[in-house]
Amino acid sequence: MNLFPILVEEYDLSGSPDFDTFRKIIKEDVESEGEGQTGLHSLACGGKSSHGRWDPFTMSESHPLQHCIIPFLQDYVDKVCSSPLCFGNAWYNVLPPGGFTKRHRHEHSVVSGALYLDLPQNSGNLYFVSPLQQYRMCELFRTECEYNAYEIDMNIKENHLYLFPSWLEHGSRVNESDQDRIMVSFNTSHYTPAA
């Protein structure tokens, strides 16, 4: 029996309407350099981010993609028996060779998403940190297994979306490829329909 499981879901967005258009717009923005939409971010070590500067979900070209994500978000919500959610803010991160994302969580969000637009081979996995680590300070383990691991790497895929609880600490391993890794992250909040 697994008690208190944490749901991390993976969804394939390959072939979604306007996915390639969305990717092209993000890549053009990345390559535009100096337009004021990206900058340094304390979590994107060696990289840059549009966090707090530009939200790619505000462009009309992203709306078809958002409509594709909504059923996946609803699937996640149904599995964890949550109240309805809606999109919050979104941003993109660019991690060049040697770049990585520090361990963090997403404050003021319920479920977070990570969508990988460009994911060269060896560009670093997404990893999650066990929320139980602080309570296990006296345990000694002969070897690491699924019941005592403090960090778990997830083998991520290009064009795939990952949804997870925003309180779950996570980060990315070092990009050991010779190309940039580009991904879009977003947050959600509880949706309250108008009366």
MDAnalysis code that builds the backbone (N, CA, C; Angstrom):
import MDAnalysis as mda
import numpy as np

u = mda.Universe.empty(585, n_residues=195, atom_resindex=np.repeat(np.arange(195), 3), trajectory=True)
u.add_TopologyAttr("name", ["N", "CA", "C"] * 195)
u.add_TopologyAttr("resid", np.arange(1, 196))
u.add_TopologyAttr("resname", ["MET", "ASN", "LEU", "PHE", "PRO", "ILE", "LEU", "VAL", "GLU", "GLU", "TYR", "ASP", "LEU", "SER", "GLY", "SER", "PRO", "ASP", "PHE", "ASP", "THR", "PHE", "ARG", "LYS", "ILE", "ILE", "LYS", "GLU", "ASP", "VAL", "GLU", "SER", "GLU", "GLY", "GLU", "GLY", "GLN", "THR", "GLY", "LEU", "HIS", "SER", "LEU", "ALA", "CYS", "GLY", "GLY", "LYS", "SER", "SER", "HIS", "GLY", "ARG", "TRP", "ASP", "PRO", "PHE", "THR", "MET", "SER", "GLU", "SER", "HIS", "PRO", "LEU", "GLN", "HIS", "CYS", "ILE", "ILE", "PRO", "PHE", "LEU", "GLN", "ASP", "TYR", "VAL", "ASP", "LYS", "VAL", "CYS", "SER", "SER", "PRO", "LEU", "CYS", "PHE", "GLY", "ASN", "ALA", "TRP", "TYR", "ASN", "VAL", "LEU", "PRO", "PRO", "GLY", "GLY", "PHE", "THR", "LYS", "ARG", "HIS", "ARG", "HIS", "GLU", "HIS", "SER", "VAL", "VAL", "SER", "GLY", "ALA", "LEU", "TYR", "LEU", "ASP", "LEU", "PRO", "GLN", "ASN", "SER", "GLY", "ASN", "LEU", "TYR", "PHE", "VAL", "SER", "PRO", "LEU", "GLN", "GLN", "TYR", "ARG", "MET", "CYS", "GLU", "LEU", "PHE", "ARG", "THR", "GLU", "CYS", "GLU", "TYR", "ASN", "ALA", "TYR", "GLU", "ILE", "ASP", "MET", "ASN", "ILE", "LYS", "GLU", "ASN", "HIS", "LEU", "TYR", "LEU", "PHE", "PRO", "SER", "TRP", "LEU", "GLU", "HIS", "GLY", "SER", "ARG", "VAL", "ASN", "GLU", "SER", "ASP", "GLN", "ASP", "ARG", "ILE", "MET", "VAL", "SER", "PHE", "ASN", "THR", "SER", "HIS", "TYR", "THR", "PRO", "ALA", "ALA"])
u.atoms.positions = np.array([
    [0.846, -1.175, 0.000],
    [0.000, 0.000, 0.000],
    [0.894, 1.241, 0.000],
    [0.624, 2.163, -0.903],
    [1.337, 3.437, -0.923],
    [0.440, 4.487, -0.275],
    [0.879, 5.032, 0.828],
    [0.106, 6.050, 1.525],
    [0.511, 7.436, 1.046],
    [-0.445, 8.321, 0.935],
    [-0.216, 9.724, 0.580],
    [0.562, 9.891, -0.729],
    [0.108, 9.274, -1.810],
    [0.835, 9.440, -3.077],
    [0.710, 10.866, -3.609],
    [1.690, 11.274, -4.399],
    [1.725, 12.595, -5.029],
    [1.601, 12.381, -6.532],
    [0.628, 13.035, -7.153],
    [0.384, 12.833, -8.577],
    [1.215, 13.794, -9.427],
    [2.040, 13.219, -10.297],
    [2.747, 13.964, -11.341],
    [2.314, 13.315, -12.647],
    [1.714, 14.096, -13.535],
    [1.168, 13.554, -14.775],
    [1.931, 14.065, -15.990],
    [1.952, 13.237, -17.027],
    [2.623, 13.562, -18.287],
    [1.597, 13.483, -19.413],
    [1.592, 14.497, -20.280],
    [0.668, 14.550, -21.408],
    [1.448, 14.934, -22.663],
    [1.167, 14.243, -23.760],
    [1.840, 14.492, -25.034],
    [1.060, 15.543, -25.815],
    [1.695, 16.677, -26.111],
    [1.044, 17.742, -26.869],
    [1.481, 17.761, -28.330],
    [2.225, 16.757, -28.771],
    [2.623, 16.686, -30.177],
    [1.370, 16.702, -31.047],
    [1.391, 17.520, -32.070],
    [0.252, 17.575, -32.980],
    [-0.893, 18.439, -32.499],
    [-0.766, 19.061, -31.345],
    [-1.830, 19.947, -30.866],
    [-1.930, 21.163, -31.779],
    [-3.155, 21.678, -31.971],
    [-3.323, 22.834, -32.857],
    [-2.432, 24.009, -32.448],
    [-1.760, 24.545, -33.416],
    [-0.923, 25.739, -33.250],
    [0.236, 25.557, -32.280],
    [0.571, 24.307, -31.942],
    [1.725, 24.074, -31.069],
    [3.002, 24.584, -31.733],
    [3.155, 24.268, -33.019],
    [4.359, 24.706, -33.733],
    [4.412, 26.224, -33.860],
    [3.247, 26.857, -34.035],
    [3.197, 28.322, -34.094],
    [3.634, 28.918, -32.760],
    [3.130, 28.350, -31.676],
    [3.496, 28.817, -30.335],
    [4.998, 28.663, -30.120],
    [5.546, 27.492, -30.464],
    [6.984, 27.249, -30.313],
    [7.784, 28.271, -31.133],
    [7.337, 28.542, -32.356],
    [8.039, 29.493, -33.228],
    [8.061, 30.889, -32.606],
    [6.941, 31.321, -32.051],
    [6.872, 32.652, -31.432],
    [7.818, 32.735, -30.235],
    [7.825, 31.698, -29.406],
    [8.728, 31.691, -28.246],
    [10.176, 31.723, -28.722],
    [10.513, 30.890, -29.709],
    [11.898, 30.842, -30.188],
    [12.317, 32.168, -30.817],
    [11.407, 32.820, -31.532],
    [11.716, 34.135, -32.105],
    [11.970, 35.144, -30.997],
    [11.189, 35.070, -29.926],
    [11.392, 35.980, -28.807],
    [12.735, 35.705, -28.132],
    [13.069, 34.426, -27.990],
    [14.351, 34.048, -27.389],
    [15.502, 34.610, -28.217],
    [15.383, 34.504, -29.535],
    [16.463, 34.922, -30.428],
    [16.518, 36.429, -30.639],
    [15.452, 37.158, -30.238],
    [15.409, 38.601, -30.480],
    [16.375, 39.385, -29.616],
    [16.805, 38.815, -28.459],
    [17.817, 39.436, -27.590],
    [17.617, 40.940, -27.403],
    [17.484, 41.342, -26.190],
    [17.457, 42.767, -25.888],
    [16.114, 43.426, -26.072],
    [15.059, 42.661, -26.276],
    [13.738, 43.245, -26.450],
    [13.076, 43.566, -25.110],
    [13.714, 43.204, -24.023],
    [13.166, 43.520, -22.709],
    [12.176, 42.513, -22.168],
    [11.992, 41.394, -22.877],
    [11.025, 40.403, -22.420],
    [11.671, 39.282, -21.621],
    [12.984, 39.160, -21.689],
    [13.664, 38.158, -20.881],
    [14.790, 38.821, -20.111],
    [15.220, 38.138, -19.095],
    [16.326, 38.639, -18.301],
    [16.810, 37.559, -17.366],
    [17.713, 37.933, -16.499],
    [18.231, 36.985, -15.523],
    [17.150, 36.665, -14.504],
    [17.183, 35.460, -14.006],
    [16.253, 35.036, -12.962],
    [17.049, 34.227, -11.958],
    [16.792, 34.447, -10.684],
    [17.608, 33.816, -9.640],
    [17.538, 32.292, -9.659],
    [16.496, 31.716, -10.231],
    [16.370, 30.260, -10.265],
    [16.949, 29.645, -11.530],
    [17.001, 30.408, -12.618],
    [17.516, 29.906, -13.896],
    [19.012, 30.195, -13.963],
    [19.803, 29.361, -13.331],
    [21.254, 29.581, -13.234],
    [21.916, 29.430, -14.597],
    [22.555, 30.495, -15.031],
    [23.217, 30.488, -16.325],
    [22.268, 30.696, -17.483],
    [20.985, 30.884, -17.192],
    [20.005, 31.037, -18.259],
    [19.253, 32.344, -18.148],
    [18.136, 32.419, -18.855],
    [17.295, 33.610, -18.786],
    [15.837, 33.187, -18.784],
    [14.983, 34.123, -18.388],
    [13.574, 33.813, -18.194],
    [12.720, 35.030, -18.532],
    [11.490, 34.769, -18.955],
    [10.541, 35.868, -19.154],
    [9.685, 36.076, -17.900],
    [9.973, 35.328, -16.826],
    [9.188, 35.409, -15.590],
    [9.161, 36.846, -15.069],
    [7.953, 37.358, -14.846],
    [7.795, 38.714, -14.338],
    [7.960, 39.793, -15.395],
    [8.260, 39.412, -16.627],
    [8.448, 40.382, -17.699],
    [7.410, 40.216, -18.805],
    [7.204, 38.965, -19.221],
    [6.294, 38.703, -20.329],
    [5.636, 37.353, -20.131],
    [4.310, 37.314, -20.233],
    [3.525, 36.093, -20.079],
    [3.093, 35.622, -21.464],
    [3.665, 34.518, -21.962],
    [3.319, 34.070, -23.313],
    [1.864, 33.640, -23.466],
    [1.171, 33.349, -22.370],
    [-0.231, 32.964, -22.472],
    [-1.141, 34.169, -22.709],
    [-0.593, 35.385, -22.665],
    [-1.411, 36.565, -22.947],
    [-1.556, 36.805, -24.446],
    [-0.738, 36.141, -25.272],
    [-0.864, 36.345, -26.717],
    [-1.989, 35.484, -27.273],
    [-2.715, 36.044, -28.226],
    [-3.843, 35.311, -28.813],
    [-3.379, 34.032, -29.506],
    [-2.147, 34.017, -30.004],
    [-1.624, 32.820, -30.680],
    [-1.492, 31.629, -29.732],
    [-1.490, 31.881, -28.434],
    [-1.367, 30.780, -27.471],
    [-2.717, 30.185, -27.088],
    [-3.803, 30.848, -27.439],
    [-5.118, 30.394, -26.992],
    [-5.486, 28.991, -27.480],
    [-5.218, 28.618, -28.763],
    [-5.516, 27.234, -29.166],
    [-4.746, 26.210, -28.327],
    [-3.504, 26.511, -28.009],
    [-2.715, 25.593, -27.184],
    [-3.296, 25.510, -25.768],
    [-3.693, 26.646, -25.225],
    [-4.306, 26.633, -23.891],
    [-5.572, 25.780, -23.883],
    [-6.342, 25.865, -24.973],
    [-7.561, 25.054, -25.060],
    [-7.235, 23.562, -25.114],
    [-6.065, 23.214, -25.648],
    [-5.624, 21.807, -25.642],
    [-5.177, 21.374, -24.251],
    [-4.632, 22.300, -23.480],
    [-4.138, 21.973, -22.141],
    [-5.285, 21.823, -21.143],
    [-6.359, 22.565, -21.343],
    [-7.475, 22.561, -20.382],
    [-8.000, 21.153, -20.078],
    [-8.239, 20.279, -21.079],
    [-8.704, 18.923, -20.729],
    [-7.687, 18.135, -19.898],
    [-6.400, 18.359, -20.143],
    [-5.371, 17.681, -19.347],
    [-5.393, 18.194, -17.904],
    [-5.546, 19.507, -17.771],
    [-5.650, 20.090, -16.433],
    [-6.897, 19.548, -15.727],
    [-7.998, 19.432, -16.475],
    [-9.232, 18.890, -15.896],
    [-9.048, 17.429, -15.488],
    [-8.318, 16.660, -16.303],
    [-8.024, 15.264, -15.972],
    [-7.254, 15.188, -14.655],
    [-6.262, 16.063, -14.514],
    [-5.469, 16.099, -13.279],
    [-6.363, 16.449, -12.085],
    [-7.168, 17.499, -12.253],
    [-8.078, 17.955, -11.192],
    [-9.022, 16.826, -10.773],
    [-9.542, 16.094, -11.764],
    [-10.459, 14.992, -11.460],
    [-9.757, 13.892, -10.666],
    [-8.522, 13.580, -11.034],
    [-7.788, 12.506, -10.355],
    [-7.474, 12.848, -8.901],
    [-7.215, 14.120, -8.615],
    [-6.889, 14.504, -7.233],
    [-8.109, 15.059, -6.483],
    [-9.266, 15.045, -7.163],
    [-10.529, 15.501, -6.558],
    [-10.457, 16.954, -6.095],
    [-9.827, 17.787, -6.896],
    [-9.677, 19.213, -6.579],
    [-10.877, 19.993, -7.099],
    [-11.036, 21.184, -6.585],
    [-12.013, 22.097, -7.169],
    [-11.444, 22.586, -8.504],
    [-12.278, 23.163, -9.377],
    [-11.810, 23.591, -10.700],
    [-10.664, 24.605, -10.612],
    [-9.794, 24.559, -11.623],
    [-8.643, 25.461, -11.692],
    [-8.669, 26.249, -12.987],
    [-8.001, 27.386, -12.969],
    [-7.820, 28.184, -14.182],
    [-6.354, 28.600, -14.265],
    [-5.942, 29.021, -15.457],
    [-4.559, 29.441, -15.649],
    [-4.256, 30.699, -14.847],
    [-3.050, 30.742, -14.314],
    [-2.531, 31.945, -13.673],
    [-1.503, 32.551, -14.621],
    [-0.305, 32.766, -14.134],
    [0.742, 33.343, -14.974],
    [1.539, 32.246, -15.676],
    [2.218, 32.649, -16.750],
    [3.084, 31.736, -17.504],
    [4.356, 32.485, -17.880],
    [5.403, 31.744, -18.188],
    [6.688, 32.326, -18.586],
    [7.501, 31.248, -19.273],
    [8.574, 31.659, -19.930],
    [9.471, 30.649, -20.491],
    [10.858, 30.804, -19.902],
    [11.577, 29.696, -19.865],
    [12.967, 29.657, -19.408],
    [13.840, 29.115, -20.525],
    [15.016, 29.688, -20.656],
    [16.018, 29.205, -21.607],
    [17.251, 28.832, -20.803],
    [17.650, 27.573, -20.900],
    [18.847, 27.103, -20.205],
    [19.875, 26.674, -21.240],
    [20.929, 27.466, -21.423],
    [21.984, 27.094, -22.368],
    [22.854, 25.981, -21.778],
    [23.802, 25.472, -22.542],
    [24.715, 24.471, -21.990],
    [25.306, 24.954, -20.661],
    [25.287, 24.094, -19.662],
    [25.784, 24.439, -18.331],
    [24.735, 25.042, -17.423],
    [23.581, 25.427, -17.974],
    [22.523, 26.035, -17.170],
    [21.674, 24.993, -16.461],
    [21.042, 25.403, -15.372],
    [20.134, 24.531, -14.632],
    [19.160, 25.400, -13.854],
    [18.113, 24.783, -13.360],
    [17.138, 25.494, -12.538],
    [17.278, 25.030, -11.100],
    [17.441, 25.992, -10.192],
    [17.552, 25.663, -8.769],
    [16.246, 25.060, -8.255],
    [16.389, 24.305, -7.202],
    [15.246, 23.695, -6.526],
    [14.333, 24.808, -6.003],
    [13.021, 24.651, -6.223],
    [12.061, 25.672, -5.820],
    [10.651, 25.080, -5.804],
    [9.696, 25.874, -5.359],
    [8.279, 25.543, -5.458],
    [7.575, 26.783, -5.993],
    [6.326, 26.655, -6.354],
    [5.582, 27.767, -6.942],
    [4.575, 28.302, -5.932],
    [4.918, 29.423, -5.340],
    [4.043, 30.058, -4.352],
    [2.769, 30.574, -5.028],
    [1.690, 30.640, -4.285],
    [0.413, 31.199, -4.737],
    [-0.135, 30.472, -5.960],
    [0.099, 29.177, -6.048],
    [-0.404, 28.365, -7.151],
    [-0.863, 27.025, -6.595],
    [-1.772, 26.372, -7.313],
    [-2.303, 25.079, -6.879],
    [-1.606, 23.942, -7.619],
    [-1.678, 23.979, -8.936],
    [-1.010, 22.997, -9.796],
    [-0.142, 23.778, -10.766],
    [1.062, 23.293, -11.020],
    [1.961, 23.949, -11.971],
    [2.206, 23.031, -13.155],
    [2.537, 23.656, -14.278],
    [2.812, 22.901, -15.491],
    [4.165, 23.259, -16.062],
    [4.802, 22.265, -16.680],
    [6.078, 22.460, -17.380],
    [5.931, 21.829, -18.757],
    [6.089, 22.647, -19.792],
    [5.941, 22.215, -21.180],
    [7.277, 22.401, -21.883],
    [7.826, 21.321, -22.410],
    [9.169, 21.348, -23.002],
    [9.082, 21.547, -24.511],
    [9.548, 22.717, -24.976],
    [9.494, 23.065, -26.392],
    [10.718, 22.563, -27.149],
    [11.895, 22.785, -26.606],
    [13.153, 22.295, -27.183],
    [13.896, 21.554, -26.090],
    [14.126, 20.281, -26.299],
    [14.745, 19.445, -25.282],
    [15.828, 18.581, -25.926],
    [17.019, 19.170, -26.151],
    [18.109, 18.377, -26.726],
    [18.478, 17.217, -25.804],
    [19.027, 16.172, -26.383],
    [19.472, 15.031, -25.585],
    [20.512, 15.499, -24.569],
    [20.431, 14.988, -23.346],
    [21.336, 15.319, -22.234],
    [21.216, 16.771, -21.765],
    [20.031, 17.362, -21.938],
    [19.876, 18.759, -21.511],
    [19.321, 18.885, -20.095],
    [19.271, 17.774, -19.358],
    [18.907, 17.833, -17.942],
    [17.485, 17.412, -17.657],
    [17.337, 16.465, -16.756],
    [16.010, 16.000, -16.346],
    [15.359, 16.966, -15.372],
    [14.064, 16.858, -15.268],
    [13.285, 17.484, -14.212],
    [13.415, 16.572, -12.989],
    [13.644, 17.152, -11.820],
    [13.688, 16.314, -10.620],
    [12.770, 16.890, -9.552],
    [12.281, 15.995, -8.703],
    [11.390, 16.373, -7.613],
    [12.034, 15.995, -6.288],
    [11.748, 16.800, -5.263],
    [12.323, 16.612, -3.932],
    [11.232, 16.075, -3.006],
    [11.551, 15.039, -2.255],
    [10.577, 14.441, -1.342],
    [10.174, 15.435, -0.255],
    [8.865, 15.628, -0.061],
    [8.428, 16.502, 1.029],
    [8.612, 15.852, 2.400],
    [8.974, 14.575, 2.418],
    [9.155, 13.862, 3.686],
    [10.576, 13.953, 4.221],
    [11.486, 14.494, 3.446],
    [12.903, 14.508, 3.819],
    [13.130, 15.071, 5.219],
    [12.504, 16.174, 5.543],
    [12.737, 16.822, 6.841],
    [12.262, 15.979, 8.019],
    [11.371, 15.023, 7.772],
    [10.857, 14.189, 8.858],
    [11.646, 12.894, 9.032],
    [12.623, 12.659, 8.158],
    [13.335, 11.378, 8.175],
    [14.788, 11.543, 8.593],
    [15.044, 12.484, 9.483],
    [16.422, 12.826, 9.836],
    [17.138, 11.750, 10.639],
    [16.426, 10.786, 11.186],
    [17.076, 9.748, 12.002],
    [17.138, 8.392, 11.311],
    [16.618, 8.299, 10.104],
    [16.601, 7.013, 9.417],
    [17.914, 6.779, 8.676],
    [18.386, 5.559, 8.712],
    [19.587, 5.159, 7.975],
    [19.169, 4.130, 6.936],
    [19.633, 4.303, 5.699],
    [19.227, 3.407, 4.622],
    [20.438, 2.663, 4.072],
    [20.264, 1.365, 3.825],
    [21.338, 0.565, 3.220],
    [21.548, 0.970, 1.768],
    [20.441, 1.241, 1.094],
    [20.490, 1.629, -0.311],
    [19.251, 2.463, -0.618],
    [19.311, 3.239, -1.676],
    [18.174, 4.080, -2.036],
    [17.130, 3.252, -2.776],
    [15.863, 3.494, -2.448],
    [14.754, 2.844, -3.143],
    [13.593, 3.843, -3.224],
    [12.498, 3.432, -3.831],
    [11.379, 4.353, -4.027],
    [10.776, 4.859, -2.716],
    [11.000, 4.153, -1.621],
    [10.405, 4.549, -0.345],
    [11.288, 5.472, 0.483],
    [12.556, 5.638, 0.097],
    [13.431, 6.493, 0.902],
    [14.182, 7.544, 0.089],
    [13.958, 7.599, -1.217],
    [14.682, 8.557, -2.062],
    [14.319, 9.990, -1.676],
    [15.315, 10.844, -1.613],
    [15.083, 12.262, -1.330],
    [14.829, 13.056, -2.604],
    [15.344, 12.582, -3.718],
    [15.102, 13.224, -5.007],
    [14.810, 12.140, -6.033],
    [13.874, 12.438, -6.941],
    [13.546, 11.508, -8.021],
    [13.606, 12.272, -9.335],
    [14.411, 11.758, -10.264],
    [14.508, 12.342, -11.601],
    [13.392, 11.803, -12.482],
    [12.840, 12.683, -13.301],
    [11.835, 12.271, -14.270],
    [12.436, 12.442, -15.655],
    [12.399, 11.392, -16.446],
    [12.875, 11.473, -17.824],
    [11.833, 12.216, -18.644],
    [12.117, 13.461, -18.959],
    [11.157, 14.311, -19.654],
    [11.322, 14.172, -21.162],
    [10.277, 14.595, -21.892],
    [10.269, 14.473, -23.346],
    [9.860, 15.795, -23.978],
    [10.416, 16.055, -25.153],
    [10.049, 17.247, -25.918],
    [8.576, 17.159, -26.322],
    [7.904, 18.289, -26.329],
    [6.481, 18.422, -26.671],
    [5.557, 17.833, -25.606],
    [6.096, 17.479, -24.460],
    [5.269, 16.913, -23.396],
    [5.058, 17.934, -22.283],
    [3.890, 17.819, -21.669],
    [3.485, 18.673, -20.558],
    [3.490, 17.838, -19.285],
    [4.010, 18.408, -18.210],
    [4.031, 17.746, -16.907],
    [3.264, 18.614, -15.922],
    [2.301, 18.018, -15.233],
    [1.514, 18.717, -14.221],
    [1.813, 18.107, -12.860],
    [1.945, 18.968, -11.858],
    [2.300, 18.513, -10.509],
    [1.824, 19.552, -9.499],
    [1.687, 19.153, -8.228],
    [1.269, 20.132, -7.223],
    [2.334, 21.218, -7.060],
    [1.898, 22.446, -6.992],
    [2.827, 23.584, -6.944],
    [3.699, 23.592, -5.699],
    [3.254, 22.947, -4.626],
    [4.038, 22.921, -3.381],
    [5.194, 21.934, -3.452],
    [5.202, 21.061, -4.450],
    [6.236, 20.033, -4.559],
    [7.528, 20.654, -5.102],
    [8.573, 20.650, -4.288],
    [9.841, 21.241, -4.722],
    [10.410, 20.460, -5.895],
    [10.996, 21.209, -6.826],
    [11.528, 20.610, -8.040],
    [12.613, 21.509, -8.609],
    [13.322, 21.019, -9.587],
    [14.364, 21.776, -10.271],
    [14.751, 21.031, -11.527],
    [15.799, 21.495, -12.199],
    [16.281, 20.776, -13.381],
    [17.773, 20.543, -13.248],
    [18.199, 19.423, -13.754],
    [19.619, 19.078, -13.754],
    [20.350, 19.930, -14.788],
    [21.666, 19.905, -14.715],
    [22.512, 20.710, -15.607],
    [22.312, 20.287, -17.057],
    [22.201, 21.281, -17.928],
    [22.123, 21.039, -19.367],
    [23.513, 20.647, -19.852],
    [23.701, 19.374, -20.153],
    [24.996, 18.871, -20.605],
    [25.045, 18.701, -22.118],
    [24.070, 19.278, -22.813],
    [24.085, 19.236, -24.276],
    [24.850, 20.453, -24.795],
    [24.880, 20.623, -26.102],
    [25.530, 21.801, -26.686],
    [24.498, 22.768, -27.271],
    [23.229, 22.632, -26.829],
    [22.151, 23.486, -27.327],
    [21.300, 23.987, -26.163],
    [20.504, 25.023, -26.444],
    [19.593, 25.565, -25.436],
    [18.421, 24.621, -25.186],
    [17.995, 24.588, -23.953],
    [16.761, 23.899, -23.577],
    [15.718, 24.978, -23.316],
    [14.562, 24.884, -23.968],
    [13.522, 25.909, -23.846],
    [12.239, 25.258, -23.352],
    [11.679, 25.841, -22.306],
    [10.429, 25.317, -21.762],
    [9.544, 26.454, -21.277],
    [8.257, 26.161, -21.215],
    [7.273, 27.112, -20.711],
    [6.689, 26.538, -19.424],
    [6.585, 27.370, -18.408],
    [5.961, 26.981, -17.142],
    [4.720, 27.830, -16.923],
    [3.769, 27.271, -16.192],
    [2.592, 28.069, -15.832],
    [2.075, 27.642, -14.466],
    [1.327, 28.535, -13.868],
    [0.684, 28.300, -12.586],
    [-0.826, 28.321, -12.763],
    [-1.522, 27.848, -11.744],
    [-2.983, 27.847, -11.766],
    [-3.512, 28.376, -10.438],
    [-4.774, 28.721, -10.452],
    [-5.448, 29.112, -9.216],
    [-6.849, 28.522, -9.238],
    [-7.511, 28.550, -8.089],
    [-8.873, 28.020, -8.026],
    [-9.797, 28.907, -8.846],
    [-10.686, 28.265, -9.564],
    [-11.635, 28.964, -10.427],
    [-12.966, 29.096, -9.705],
    [-13.444, 30.311, -9.615],
    [-14.750, 30.551, -9.011],
    [-15.657, 31.155, -10.072],
    [-16.657, 30.398, -10.534],
    [-17.542, 30.938, -11.569],
    [-18.313, 32.158, -11.066],
    [-18.580, 33.061, -11.977],
    [-19.354, 34.259, -11.621],
    [-20.763, 33.845, -11.208],
    [-21.291, 34.530, -10.219],
    [-22.630, 34.182, -9.700],
    [-23.718, 34.600, -10.656],
])
